[in-house]
Amino acid sequence: MESIHGPNNGPVDRSKALEATARARAVLEDESLHKVLSSSVGPEIPVPRQVFVNRNLHFSRVELIGFDMDYTLAIYHLRRLEELSYQMTIEKLVTAKGYPDAIRRIPYDHAFVMRGLFIDKKQGNLLKIDRFGHVGRAYHGRTPLPEETLNSLYRNERIRLKNPEYAWIDTLFALPEACLYAGIVDLLEKELGQPCDYTRLYDDIRDAIDTVHRDNSLKTVIRRDIGQYIFKDPELGPALHKLRSGGKKLFLLTNSAFDFTRAVMSYLLDGVVPEYPSWRNYFDFVVTDARKPEFFSGHNPFLEVDQSKDDNSVLGEATVLERGRVYKGGNLATFEKLTGSAGESVLYVGDHIYGDILKSKKTSMWRTCMIVQEIEDEIGYLESRKDEIVALAEVEVLQARLDDEVQRRKARLNQVERRLEKKDGDEAKLEEEFRVTKAELDRVRKALKECSSLVKVLEQDVESGFNEYWGLHFKEGNENSRFGEQVEQYACLYTSRVSNFVFYSPMHVYRSPREAMPHEQAGALSGKMGAMGSEGLPKASLRAPTEIP
């Protein structure tokens, strides 16, 4: 069939393309090359520790690498910190906001919340949505919304980030507030029989949590026993050292104040690598109290911090950024001017989609890497359920094929019926064709019904096996979740922890899988253009690449 548009303008040398295709096949089938590759000299990187790629990045072109601190360089023991934040927030609500003492009885349930949920401040619901903004599942308090209620509220609505009626739980710090919100809704309405002002409840919880962070009461407790709340990753120092040895400059850009930053970074890095007696030796520039995301679009000056004191006092405005000194505030434009590095020569590593990733991506050309601490658990779970996930993917393909075949056979039956009514053709042959097609339609319908049932059972089993309330972080049904979509859209790279860079060369080329639109996957191209594998891992292969450290 001839194309309706015809070839592109200009001469096309097909002989070169045919020659390249033949050479490509020869390379792919080169047994001696496969033998060499099968005996790689580098260690295999465990899948949960890999760096995953959304956008190609040549590390050799990166001059300056920046890091957030909390949940990036500093990996918190999630349950311990969440429980601490939860209890301190409850105390503020009771003592400062007048909430009943009964809320102290509400237990913290880590499993009930995950990053990427939305709070509907108007209806008092927790929501999980897909990448298109459609609600996939919802809870009112701790009770799942019936399907008819969910449909009546959200079927014709897309949840948008800018809508003030919704709050996005986009940081790990925010998990306790989502759990507490649901718990208080349940307590007031079910146990105490009181009406609940859902918007005010959210605002009160948010203000209480902000106060706990703002008055340093939370961080004071953490500083008293840092090892209780922060995991000391033994590979963090070597990973940073490897980057510096590869010619990269490093900087720290955190919203935490200097006193807390010094305590945490000293615990993590002092004396870990002999070449770096102090954590400050790793970094060419240190910026605290950065006020992200305002840092990326504002005009705050850089102020030099007085390191001899523990009160975050400053010595005055800084006109240069120097190694060994510590600064607070600042802004993106001035930072690029004073460091001499800008745009794609800078990679910033953070955990917060909006403050660290989305905002820096929208206001600068910095490359981005997102730390997704939860991914290690999710990948480990997906690895353990590979057989079920592969079976689910295969049944879904068969389901789609059967659905198509039902429609084709129904259409053919209609045609045969019309011909019989009009006596158009050999009646005996038409009746036989009708009988055969009807039998085939019944068989295909039966198989489709069975496949649909199997898909539902397998999908529910796989998702609820990871989290009985919300399923997988990165998926909502067949679609990426909104959280997964944001990671894909705004993070060039993503990984579970900073120390994963220890497995890769500072000159490594991070290559993303070749993307394929649905029409490219059709027919002969199916499965050959880098589409996501049936294992269900977002943008990742279950085959671990190797790297020489």
C-alpha positions as CSV (number, residue, x, y, z in Angstrom):
1,M,0.0,0.0,0.0
2,E,1.5,3.3,-1.1
3,S,1.9,6.0,1.6
4,I,-0.6,8.9,1.3
5,H,2.2,11.3,2.0
6,G,5.1,9.9,0.1
7,P,8.8,10.0,1.0
8,N,10.6,12.8,2.7
9,N,11.9,15.6,0.4
10,G,15.5,15.1,-0.8
11,P,17.5,12.2,-2.1
12,V,17.7,9.0,0.1
13,D,20.6,6.7,-0.3
14,R,18.9,3.4,0.5
15,S,22.1,1.4,-0.3
16,K,23.8,2.8,2.8
17,A,20.8,2.0,5.0
18,L,20.7,-1.6,3.7
19,E,24.4,-2.0,4.2
20,A,24.1,-0.6,7.8
21,T,21.3,-3.0,8.5
22,A,23.3,-6.0,7.3
23,R,26.3,-4.9,9.4
24,A,24.0,-4.4,12.4
25,R,22.8,-8.0,12.0
26,A,26.4,-9.2,11.8
27,V,27.4,-7.4,15.0
28,L,24.3,-8.7,16.8
29,E,25.1,-12.2,15.8
30,D,28.8,-12.1,16.4
31,E,29.4,-15.1,18.7
32,S,33.0,-14.0,19.7
33,L,31.6,-10.6,20.9
34,H,28.9,-12.3,22.9
35,K,31.5,-14.5,24.5
36,V,33.5,-11.5,25.6
37,L,30.4,-9.7,26.9
38,S,29.3,-12.8,28.8
39,S,32.5,-12.7,30.9
40,S,32.3,-9.0,31.9
41,V,35.2,-7.8,34.1
42,G,33.0,-5.5,36.2
43,P,30.7,-6.4,39.1
44,E,27.0,-6.9,38.4
45,I,25.0,-4.0,39.9
46,P,22.0,-5.2,41.9
47,V,18.8,-4.0,40.3
48,P,17.6,-2.0,43.4
49,R,21.0,-0.1,43.4
50,Q,21.0,0.9,39.7
51,V,20.6,4.4,38.4
52,F,17.6,4.5,36.0
53,V,17.5,6.8,33.0
54,N,14.7,8.9,31.6
55,R,16.9,11.2,29.5
56,N,20.4,10.4,28.1
57,L,23.1,12.0,30.2
58,H,26.9,12.0,29.3
59,F,28.5,12.3,32.7
60,S,31.7,13.5,31.1
61,R,29.9,16.8,30.3
62,V,28.8,17.4,33.9
63,E,31.2,19.7,35.7
64,L,29.3,20.4,38.9
65,I,27.1,18.1,41.0
66,G,24.9,19.4,43.7
67,F,23.1,17.5,46.5
68,D,20.2,18.2,48.8
69,M,20.7,16.9,52.3
70,D,17.5,15.6,53.9
71,Y,16.4,12.3,52.3
72,T,19.2,12.6,49.7
73,L,22.6,12.5,51.3
74,A,21.0,11.8,54.7
75,I,18.8,8.7,54.5
76,Y,16.3,8.7,57.4
77,H,15.0,5.6,59.1
78,L,11.5,6.3,57.8
79,R,9.3,4.7,60.4
80,R,11.3,6.1,63.3
81,L,11.2,9.6,62.0
82,E,7.6,9.4,60.8
83,E,6.5,8.2,64.2
84,L,8.4,11.1,65.9
85,S,6.9,13.7,63.6
86,Y,3.4,12.1,64.0
87,Q,3.5,12.2,67.8
88,M,4.9,15.8,67.9
89,T,2.2,17.0,65.5
90,I,-0.6,15.4,67.6
91,E,0.8,17.2,70.6
92,K,0.7,20.5,68.8
93,L,-2.9,19.9,67.7
94,V,-4.1,19.1,71.2
95,T,-2.2,21.9,73.0
96,A,-2.3,24.7,70.4
97,K,-5.3,23.9,68.2
98,G,-7.8,22.6,70.8
99,Y,-8.3,19.1,69.3
100,P,-9.7,16.4,71.6
101,D,-7.2,14.4,73.7
102,A,-8.7,11.3,72.0
103,I,-6.5,11.9,68.9
104,R,-3.6,10.7,70.9
105,R,-5.0,7.2,70.6
106,I,-4.8,7.2,66.8
107,P,-1.9,4.9,65.9
108,Y,0.5,5.7,63.2
109,D,0.2,3.3,60.3
110,H,3.2,3.5,57.9
111,A,1.6,1.1,55.4
112,F,-1.5,3.3,54.9
113,V,0.3,6.2,53.3
114,M,2.8,6.6,50.4
115,R,4.3,9.4,48.5
116,G,2.2,10.7,45.6
117,L,-1.2,10.6,47.2
118,F,-3.6,13.6,47.1
119,I,-5.8,15.0,49.9
120,D,-9.2,16.2,48.8
121,K,-9.6,19.1,51.3
122,K,-13.3,19.6,50.3
123,Q,-14.5,16.0,50.6
124,G,-12.0,14.7,53.3
125,N,-10.7,11.9,51.0
126,L,-7.3,10.5,50.3
127,L,-6.8,9.8,46.5
128,K,-4.4,8.0,44.2
129,I,-4.4,9.2,40.7
130,D,-2.9,8.2,37.4
131,R,-0.7,10.3,35.1
132,F,-3.8,11.8,33.4
133,G,-5.2,13.1,36.7
134,H,-8.0,10.5,36.9
135,V,-8.7,9.0,40.4
136,G,-8.0,5.3,40.6
137,R,-8.8,4.6,44.2
138,A,-9.8,6.7,47.2
139,Y,-10.4,6.5,51.0
140,H,-12.6,8.5,53.2
141,G,-10.8,8.4,56.5
142,R,-9.6,4.8,56.6
143,T,-12.6,3.5,54.7
144,P,-12.3,2.8,50.9
145,L,-14.9,4.7,48.9
146,P,-17.5,2.5,47.2
147,E,-17.1,2.4,43.4
148,E,-20.4,4.3,42.9
149,T,-19.3,7.1,45.3
150,L,-15.9,7.3,43.7
151,N,-17.4,7.6,40.2
152,S,-20.0,10.2,41.3
153,L,-17.3,12.4,42.8
154,Y,-14.4,12.0,40.4
155,R,-15.4,10.3,37.2
156,N,-15.8,13.5,35.3
157,E,-13.0,15.4,37.0
158,R,-9.2,15.5,36.5
159,I,-7.1,16.3,39.6
160,R,-4.8,19.2,38.9
161,L,-1.8,20.1,41.0
162,K,-2.7,23.8,41.0
163,N,-6.3,23.3,42.2
164,P,-6.2,24.7,45.8
165,E,-8.9,22.1,46.9
166,Y,-6.2,19.4,46.7
167,A,-2.9,18.9,48.5
168,W,-0.2,16.7,47.1
169,I,1.7,14.4,49.4
170,D,4.9,14.8,47.4
171,T,7.6,14.5,50.1
172,L,8.5,11.8,52.6
173,F,8.2,14.5,55.3
174,A,4.5,14.8,54.5
175,L,3.5,11.1,55.1
176,P,2.6,11.6,58.7
177,E,0.2,14.4,57.9
178,A,-1.8,12.2,55.4
179,C,-2.0,9.3,58.0
180,L,-3.1,11.7,60.7
181,Y,-5.7,13.4,58.5
182,A,-7.4,10.1,57.7
183,G,-7.2,9.0,61.3
184,I,-8.8,12.2,62.7
185,V,-11.6,12.1,60.0
186,D,-12.4,8.6,61.2
187,L,-12.2,9.5,64.9
188,L,-14.4,12.6,64.7
189,E,-17.1,11.1,62.4
190,K,-17.3,7.5,63.5
191,E,-16.2,7.4,67.1
192,L,-17.1,10.9,68.4
193,G,-20.0,11.6,66.0
194,Q,-18.8,15.1,65.3
195,P,-18.8,17.0,62.0
196,C,-15.5,17.6,60.4
197,D,-14.3,20.7,58.6
198,Y,-12.0,18.9,56.2
199,T,-10.2,22.0,54.9
200,R,-9.6,23.4,58.4
201,L,-8.4,20.0,59.5
202,Y,-5.8,19.9,56.8
203,D,-4.7,23.5,57.4
204,D,-4.3,22.8,61.1
205,I,-2.3,19.7,60.6
206,R,-0.1,21.4,58.0
207,D,0.5,24.4,60.4
208,A,1.3,22.0,63.3
209,I,3.8,20.1,61.2
210,D,5.4,23.3,59.9
211,T,5.7,24.6,63.5
212,V,7.4,21.3,64.6
213,H,10.0,21.9,61.8
214,R,10.1,25.7,62.2
215,D,10.8,25.8,65.9
216,N,13.4,23.1,65.6
217,S,11.7,20.9,68.1
218,L,11.9,17.9,65.7
219,K,15.5,18.5,64.7
220,T,16.5,19.0,68.4
221,V,15.3,15.5,69.1
222,I,17.1,14.1,66.0
223,R,20.4,15.9,67.0
224,R,20.3,14.3,70.4
225,D,20.5,10.8,68.9
226,I,21.3,11.1,65.2
227,G,22.1,7.4,64.8
228,Q,18.6,6.6,65.9
229,Y,17.0,8.5,63.0
230,I,19.6,8.6,60.2
231,F,21.2,5.6,58.4
232,K,24.9,5.9,58.0
233,D,25.6,4.6,54.5
234,P,29.2,3.3,54.4
235,E,29.3,3.8,50.6
236,L,28.3,7.5,50.6
237,G,31.9,8.8,51.3
238,P,33.5,6.5,48.7
239,A,30.8,7.5,46.1
240,L,31.5,11.2,46.6
241,H,35.2,10.6,46.5
242,K,34.9,8.8,43.2
243,L,33.0,11.7,41.7
244,R,35.7,14.2,42.9
245,S,38.4,11.9,41.6
246,G,36.7,12.0,38.2
247,G,37.2,15.7,38.1
248,K,33.7,16.8,39.3
249,K,33.1,19.7,41.7
250,L,30.5,19.0,44.3
251,F,28.2,21.4,46.2
252,L,25.6,21.1,49.0
253,L,22.3,23.0,48.6
254,T,19.9,22.4,51.5
255,N,17.0,24.1,53.2
256,S,18.3,23.0,56.6
257,A,20.1,25.6,58.7
258,F,23.8,25.4,59.2
259,D,23.7,24.0,62.8
260,F,21.6,21.0,61.8
261,T,23.5,20.6,58.5
262,R,26.8,20.5,60.3
263,A,25.6,17.9,62.9
264,V,24.1,15.6,60.2
265,M,26.9,15.9,57.7
266,S,29.6,15.4,60.4
267,Y,27.8,12.2,61.4
268,L,27.6,10.9,57.9
269,L,31.0,11.8,56.5
270,D,33.7,12.9,59.0
271,G,36.6,10.5,58.9
272,V,34.9,8.0,56.6
273,V,37.5,8.4,53.8
274,P,41.1,9.2,54.9
275,E,41.5,12.0,52.3
276,Y,38.5,13.9,53.8
277,P,38.8,14.4,57.5
278,S,35.8,16.7,57.5
279,W,32.6,16.6,55.6
280,R,33.3,20.1,54.2
281,N,36.4,18.7,52.4
282,Y,34.0,16.9,50.0
283,F,32.3,20.1,48.8
284,D,33.5,23.1,46.8
285,F,30.4,25.1,47.8
286,V,28.0,24.8,50.8
287,V,24.7,26.6,50.8
288,T,22.3,26.2,53.7
289,D,18.9,27.8,54.4
290,A,18.5,27.9,50.6
291,R,14.7,28.3,50.7
292,K,14.0,26.0,47.8
293,P,12.0,26.3,45.6
294,E,12.4,30.1,45.9
295,F,16.1,29.6,45.4
296,F,15.5,28.7,41.7
297,S,13.4,31.8,40.9
298,G,14.1,34.4,43.6
299,H,16.7,37.0,44.1
300,N,17.8,36.4,47.7
301,P,21.5,37.4,48.3
302,F,24.1,34.9,49.5
303,L,25.1,35.5,53.2
304,E,28.2,34.0,54.7
305,V,27.6,32.0,57.8
306,D,29.7,32.4,60.9
307,Q,31.0,28.8,61.4
308,S,32.4,29.6,64.8
309,K,28.9,29.8,66.3
310,D,26.0,27.4,66.5
311,D,23.3,30.0,66.1
312,N,23.3,30.3,62.3
313,S,24.4,33.9,62.5
314,V,26.0,35.5,59.5
315,L,29.1,37.6,58.8
316,G,27.6,39.7,56.0
317,E,26.7,39.5,52.3
318,A,28.9,37.4,50.1
319,T,30.2,38.6,46.7
320,V,32.2,35.4,46.0
321,L,31.6,31.7,46.8
322,E,34.7,30.0,48.2
323,R,35.7,26.5,49.2
324,G,35.8,26.1,53.0
325,R,33.2,28.7,53.7
326,V,29.4,28.2,54.3
327,Y,26.6,30.4,52.9
328,K,22.9,30.7,53.4
329,G,20.1,31.9,51.1
330,G,21.1,32.9,47.6
331,N,19.6,32.3,44.2
332,L,20.1,30.4,41.0
333,A,21.3,33.2,38.7
334,T,23.9,34.4,41.2
335,F,25.1,30.9,41.9
336,E,25.7,30.2,38.2
337,K,27.6,33.5,37.9
338,L,29.8,33.0,40.9
339,T,30.6,29.3,40.2
340,G,31.1,29.6,36.5
341,S,28.9,26.6,35.9
342,A,25.5,26.7,34.4
343,G,22.9,24.8,32.4
344,E,23.5,21.2,31.4
345,S,27.0,21.2,33.0
346,V,25.3,21.1,36.4
347,L,23.5,18.0,37.8
348,Y,21.3,18.5,40.9
349,V,20.4,15.5,43.1
350,G,17.4,15.7,45.4
351,D,14.3,13.9,46.7
352,H,11.6,16.5,46.4
353,I,9.8,16.5,43.1
354,Y,8.7,20.2,43.3
355,G,11.4,21.8,45.4
356,D,14.4,19.9,44.0
357,I,13.4,18.5,40.7
358,L,10.4,20.2,39.0
359,K,11.3,23.7,39.9
360,S,15.0,23.4,39.0
361,K,13.9,21.8,35.7
362,K,11.5,24.6,34.8
363,T,13.7,27.5,35.8
364,S,17.1,26.3,34.6
365,M,18.7,23.9,32.3
366,W,20.3,21.9,35.1
367,R,20.2,18.2,34.7
368,T,18.4,16.4,37.5
369,C,18.6,13.1,39.5
370,M,15.8,12.2,41.9
371,I,16.4,10.1,45.0
372,V,13.5,7.7,45.5
373,Q,14.3,5.9,48.7
374,E,11.2,3.7,48.4
375,I,12.2,2.2,45.1
376,E,14.5,-0.5,46.7
377,D,11.5,-2.1,48.4
378,E,9.3,-1.8,45.3
379,I,11.9,-3.4,43.0
380,G,12.7,-6.1,45.5
381,Y,9.0,-6.9,45.6
382,L,8.6,-6.9,41.8
383,E,11.6,-9.2,41.5
384,S,9.9,-11.6,43.9
385,R,6.7,-11.6,41.8
386,K,8.2,-11.8,38.3
387,D,6.3,-14.9,37.4
388,E,2.9,-13.4,38.2
389,I,3.7,-10.1,36.6
390,V,4.8,-11.8,33.4
391,A,1.6,-13.9,33.4
392,L,-0.4,-10.7,33.9
393,A,1.2,-9.0,31.0
394,E,0.7,-12.0,28.7
395,V,-3.0,-12.4,29.7
396,E,-3.5,-8.7,29.1
397,V,-2.1,-9.0,25.5
398,L,-4.4,-12.0,25.0
399,Q,-7.4,-10.1,26.4
400,A,-6.9,-7.3,23.9
401,R,-6.6,-9.7,21.1
402,L,-9.8,-11.5,22.1
403,D,-11.6,-8.3,22.5
404,D,-10.7,-7.4,18.9
405,E,-11.8,-10.8,17.7
406,V,-15.2,-10.5,19.4
407,Q,-15.8,-7.3,17.5
408,R,-14.7,-8.8,14.2
409,R,-16.9,-11.9,14.5
410,K,-19.9,-9.8,15.6
411,A,-19.4,-7.6,12.5
412,R,-19.1,-10.7,10.3
413,L,-22.3,-12.3,11.8
414,N,-24.2,-9.1,11.0
415,Q,-23.0,-9.2,7.4
416,V,-24.0,-12.8,7.0
417,E,-27.4,-12.1,8.6
418,R,-28.1,-9.3,6.2
419,R,-27.2,-11.5,3.2
420,L,-29.5,-14.2,4.4
421,E,-32.4,-11.8,4.8
422,K,-31.8,-10.5,1.3
423,K,-31.2,-14.0,0.0
424,D,-27.9,-12.7,-1.4
425,G,-25.9,-15.8,-2.2
426,D,-25.9,-19.6,-1.5
427,E,-28.3,-19.9,1.5
428,A,-26.8,-23.2,2.6
429,K,-23.2,-21.8,2.6
430,L,-24.3,-18.7,4.4
431,E,-26.1,-20.6,7.1
432,E,-23.0,-22.8,7.6
433,E,-20.8,-19.7,7.8
434,F,-23.3,-18.2,10.3
435,R,-23.2,-21.4,12.4
436,V,-19.3,-21.6,12.4
437,T,-18.9,-17.9,13.1
438,K,-21.4,-18.0,15.9
439,A,-19.6,-20.9,17.5
440,E,-16.3,-19.1,17.2
441,L,-17.8,-15.9,18.7
442,D,-19.2,-17.9,21.7
443,R,-15.8,-19.5,22.2
444,V,-13.9,-16.2,22.0
445,R,-16.4,-14.5,24.3
446,K,-16.0,-17.3,26.9
447,A,-12.2,-16.9,26.7
448,L,-12.4,-13.1,26.9
449,K,-14.6,-13.4,30.0
450,E,-12.1,-15.8,31.6
451,C,-9.1,-13.5,30.7
452,S,-10.9,-10.4,32.1
453,S,-11.4,-12.3,35.4
454,L,-7.8,-13.5,35.5
455,V,-6.5,-10.0,34.8
456,K,-8.6,-8.6,37.6
457,V,-7.4,-11.2,40.1
458,L,-3.7,-11.1,39.1
459,E,-3.6,-7.3,39.0
460,Q,-5.2,-7.0,42.4
461,D,-2.9,-9.7,43.8
462,V,0.2,-8.1,42.5
463,E,-0.7,-4.6,43.7
464,S,-2.2,-5.4,47.0
465,G,0.8,-7.7,47.8
466,F,3.0,-4.6,47.8
467,N,0.5,-2.2,49.5
468,E,-3.0,-3.5,50.4
469,Y,-4.4,0.1,50.3
470,W,-2.7,1.8,47.4
471,G,-0.8,-0.7,45.3
472,L,2.5,0.2,43.6
473,H,4.1,3.6,43.9
474,F,4.7,4.1,40.2
475,K,1.5,2.5,38.8
476,E,-2.2,3.1,39.0
477,G,-3.9,0.3,37.1
478,N,-2.4,0.1,33.6
479,E,-1.1,3.6,33.7
480,N,1.8,5.3,35.5
481,S,0.7,7.0,38.7
482,R,0.9,10.7,38.9
483,F,4.0,10.2,41.1
484,G,5.6,8.0,38.4
485,E,4.7,10.4,35.7
486,Q,6.3,13.3,37.6
487,V,9.5,11.3,38.1
488,E,9.6,10.4,34.4
489,Q,9.0,13.9,33.2
490,Y,11.3,15.9,35.5
491,A,14.1,13.6,36.6
492,C,16.8,12.9,34.0
493,L,18.0,10.1,36.3
494,Y,16.5,8.5,39.4
495,T,17.9,6.0,41.9
496,S,17.4,4.9,45.5
497,R,20.4,6.5,47.1
498,V,23.4,8.8,46.3
499,S,25.8,6.0,47.1
500,N,24.6,4.1,44.0
501,F,26.9,6.3,42.0
502,V,29.8,4.3,43.4
503,F,29.0,1.5,40.9
504,Y,29.4,3.8,37.9
505,S,32.4,5.6,36.3
506,P,32.4,9.4,36.5
507,M,32.6,9.3,32.7
508,H,29.6,7.0,32.4
509,V,27.0,7.5,29.6
510,Y,23.5,7.0,31.1
511,R,21.3,5.9,28.2
512,S,17.5,5.8,28.3
513,P,15.6,3.0,26.6
514,R,14.3,3.8,23.2
515,E,10.8,5.1,23.5
516,A,8.0,3.7,21.3
517,M,4.6,5.2,20.7
518,P,1.7,2.7,20.2
519,H,1.8,2.9,16.4
520,E,5.5,2.1,16.5
521,Q,4.8,-1.0,18.6
522,A,2.3,-2.4,16.1
523,G,2.9,-5.3,13.9
524,A,6.5,-6.3,13.2
525,L,7.8,-3.5,15.4
526,S,6.1,-4.9,18.5
527,G,8.4,-5.3,21.5
528,K,11.5,-4.2,19.5
529,M,11.6,-0.4,20.2
530,G,12.4,-0.2,23.8
531,A,8.9,-0.3,25.3
532,M,8.6,-1.0,29.0
533,G,9.1,-4.7,29.8
534,S,6.3,-6.9,31.1
535,E,8.1,-7.0,34.4
536,G,6.4,-3.7,35.2
537,L,9.5,-1.9,36.3
538,P,9.4,1.8,35.3
539,K,12.0,2.4,32.7
540,A,14.2,-0.4,33.9
541,S,15.4,-3.7,32.7
542,L,15.6,-6.7,35.1
543,R,19.1,-7.3,33.6
544,A,21.6,-5.5,35.6
545,P,24.3,-3.6,33.6
546,T,27.9,-3.9,34.6
547,E,30.4,-1.1,35.3
548,I,34.0,-1.1,36.2
549,P,34.4,0.9,39.4
